């Protein structure tokens, strides 16, 4: 059988499938709300706009953001620019940083690694397009490319240290994904509905667990690719899949805890009480973290192209394609505040102190705090 890709963009309200047409849906009108949560825009700065899925990276009181061909380091407390560095091509993947070394990948497939002052230390040509932001951890720069290859380089020298690769299914969903770090392990979602835990130092797979099992007759019906990033909160490790499930296991021993059927386009968010999921049609759901039983469902933002959920004090927040950030009550799912930014919010926001840092495709980077 000839191999091909099925493309799915989580940043739009309709699913674009190769070789077939999909009906378009009008985004839901904004519902009138009575704000009960105070949200303050601590700062907002403009950078180059970007058509790529570029995620901010926050470490201590700095935030690294990318747009066009430029990487910026901002002060996370006030938004002031500390430095910027431009490259020979647009940035298509990133950003990853440990506060000392920062990594991005250009459209020409070159991995660039800069130091704390923005000076390029080394570069490497990758085997294919990047499929997740780089991870910089434990003196390593780890990248995952579209051919499912995971490669670790020395953050200091750029020398390749290990590589891990699984056989790729003939048909996959191409959505924004991310790798997560849990102690000495790297958590990676796979196109076959599995999450694999890999030793960061050696590249050795420790164990894996299933998020969802393929069902149906056709290859499209059987797609259960893990989407977004696996998420760990204390003893709970959760991940979600496209037209599959959100599944949680014990983070210490991998023991399955619960699973609920969902059609996710982003990874879950977890707080002390709930696990939150955004589905492909814009429905937001919360499940009790202990039992997995449904807690609430919010259907007021259908087809608004929601971003991954992010936990902020007093709320769970999602951005949409029109630049609105919606703050939902963790207890009821009711929208309790709303803020408008300039441009679509398609990438996951990053938690920071009393709120989160959001980036839009128009190049606005904003720190929104709740009180």
Secondary structure, 3 states (H helix, E strand, C coil): CCCCCEECCCCCCCCCCCCCCCCCCCCCCCCCCCCCCCEEEEEEEECCCCCCCECCEEECCEEEEEECCEEEEEECCCCCEEEEEECCCCEEEEEEECCCCEEEEECCCEEEEECCCCCEEEEEECCCCECECCEEECCEEEEEECCCEEEEEECCCCCEEEEEECCCCCCCEECCECCEEECCEEEEECCCCEEEEEECCCCCEEEEEECCCCCCCCCCCCCCCEEEEEEEECCEEEEEECCEEEEEEECCCCCEEEEEEECECCCCEECCCEEEEEECCCCEEEEECCCCCEEEEECCCCCCCCCCCEEECCEEEEECCCCEEEEECCCCCCEEEEEECCCCCCCCCEEECCEEEEECCCCEEEEEEEC
